[in-house]
Amino acid sequence: METTQAASEAAHAGASKRPIYYVWITLVVITGFETFLAYQGLELKVMLGILMTLSIIKASLIVAYFMHLRYERRNLVLTLMPAMLWVIAMLFMFFPDSIRLYELRPK
């Protein structure tokens, strides 16, 4: 147990900050692209699909690098993946309702 904990601490301590900066720049670029998409005249379903995909990518990067899940044991990662898939499935389950409510609004 101690060797695993020591190896984990060594991985955290020895990690360079370069990947963190790359991830941060990637998040800024994705956010800029999302803002750009918001002002385009795309169809609602297409735009929301793209924005949800980009948000999932951003969330994955944040969890992996800023919450250090990338350096954790594989068991922890495999425990959290079903929860993430459940949340994504629930988003897609309620996605048609949000479009229906949008279309019901008076214009």
N, C-alpha and C positions, 0 to 999 in steps of 0.2 A: 504494500500500500504506500509506504513512504517513498519508494523509488518512483512510483507513478506520480505522486504528488510533487516530488522533487523535479522530475522530468517536465511536468506541466509548468511549474514555476520557472524553470530554466527557459522553456519555450517562450513564456511571456516576457521574461526579463531580456532575453537576447533578441527579441523581435525588433526589426528596424522600423523606423517610422515612415519609410518610403511607401509601403503598401497603403498605409492609412491616408497619406496625401493623395495617392492615386485614386483611392476609393472616394475620398472627399471631392476631388475634382470631377470624377464620374457622376457623383450625386448632384453636383451643381449643374453639370451639363444636361443631365436628364431632367432636372427641375426646369431649366431654361427651355428645353424642348417641350415640356408639358405646358409651360406658359405660352409658348409660341402656338401650340396646337389649340389652346383655348380661344385664340383670336382668329382662327381659321374658320372657314365656312363649311366644315365637315358635317356629314350626317351624324346625328346624335349617337346612334348605335356604334358607328365606326369610331368616333372620337372617344366614347366611354370605354370601348374595348381596348383601344390603344392606351388610354390613360390608366386603366386597371392593370394592364400588363406591365407598363412602366413602373407603377406603384409596387407591384409584387417584386420586380427586380430590385427596386430601391430598398424595400423592406428586407430582402434577402441579403443585400450587401451590408445593411446596417446591423442585422443580427449576426452575420458572419464575422465582421471586422470590428465594429464598435462595441458589440456585446461579447466579443471574443469566443463565439461559439465555434469558430473555425479551429480553435486550439483545444477544444474539449474532447472528451472521449466520444467515440462513435455511438455508444449506447444513448448518450444524451441527445445527440442529433437525431437518432432514429426514434426517440421518444417524442420529440417535438414536431417531426414531419407530419404524422397523422393529424395533429392539431391544426397545423397550417393548411393541410388539404381540406379539413373540415370547414375552416373559415372561408377558404376560397369557394368551396361548394355552396356554402350558405350565401355568399355574395352573388354567385350566379343564379341561385334559386330566387333571390329577391330582386335581381336585376330587371326582369320583365315587368315587375310591379312598378318599379320606379319609372320606366318608360311609359307605362299605361297612365300613371298619375300625371306625368309631364304632358301627355297628349290630351288629357281631360281638362287641363287648365284652359280657361278662356283666353283667347288671343286678342 
